[in-house]
């Protein structure tokens, strides 16, 4: 499969981008990464960046399960 520089991590609802970015900043802050939205993510380790995304997914799954 050829790589054409497209990401499979795209937002299906473009209007949700602002909310997702705010949620990402809140989760990063909870994890002790202050000013996450303005910092150069290249200065963070893969583990730190992955921890933010993984925690976001965990929180979204928990919220979904609470609403079932």
C-alpha positions as CSV (number, residue, x, y, z in Angstrom):
1,X,0.0,0.0,0.0
2,X,1.5,3.4,-1.0
3,X,1.8,6.1,1.5
4,X,0.3,9.3,0.2
5,X,0.6,11.4,3.3
6,X,-3.0,11.1,4.3
7,X,-3.8,10.4,7.9
8,X,-6.4,7.8,9.0
9,X,-6.9,9.9,12.1
10,X,-9.2,12.4,10.6
11,X,-12.2,14.1,12.3
12,X,-15.4,12.7,10.8
13,X,-17.3,15.8,12.1
14,X,-15.2,18.9,11.3
15,X,-17.4,21.0,13.7
16,X,-16.1,18.8,16.5
17,X,-12.4,19.9,16.1
18,X,-12.6,22.8,18.6
19,X,-14.2,20.5,21.2
20,X,-11.6,17.8,20.7
21,X,-8.8,20.2,21.0
22,X,-10.2,21.6,24.2
23,X,-10.7,18.1,25.5
24,X,-7.1,17.2,24.6
25,X,-5.8,20.3,26.4
26,X,-7.8,19.4,29.5
27,X,-6.5,15.8,29.6
28,X,-2.9,17.0,29.0
29,X,-3.3,19.4,31.9
30,X,-4.6,16.6,34.2
31,X,-1.6,14.6,33.2
32,X,0.8,17.5,34.2
33,X,1.5,18.8,30.7
34,X,0.7,22.4,31.1
35,X,0.3,24.6,27.9
36,X,0.0,21.4,25.8
37,X,-1.9,23.2,23.1
38,X,0.9,25.7,22.5
39,X,3.9,23.6,23.1
40,X,6.0,22.0,20.3
41,X,4.8,18.3,20.4
42,X,8.1,17.3,18.8
43,X,9.8,18.0,22.2
44,X,7.6,15.4,23.9
45,X,8.3,11.7,23.9
46,X,6.1,9.3,22.0
47,X,5.0,8.0,25.3
48,X,3.9,11.4,26.6
49,X,2.0,12.2,23.3
50,X,0.5,8.7,23.3
51,X,-0.6,8.9,26.9
52,X,-2.6,12.0,26.2
53,X,-4.4,10.3,23.3
54,X,-4.9,7.1,25.2
55,X,-6.3,8.9,28.2
56,X,-8.7,10.7,25.9
57,X,-10.0,7.5,24.4
58,X,-10.4,5.9,27.8
59,X,-12.4,8.9,29.1
60,X,-14.6,8.8,25.9
61,X,-15.3,5.1,26.4
62,X,-16.1,5.5,30.1
63,X,-18.5,8.3,29.2
64,X,-20.2,6.2,26.5
65,X,-20.5,3.2,28.9
66,X,-22.1,5.4,31.6
67,X,-24.7,6.6,29.1
68,X,-25.8,3.1,28.0
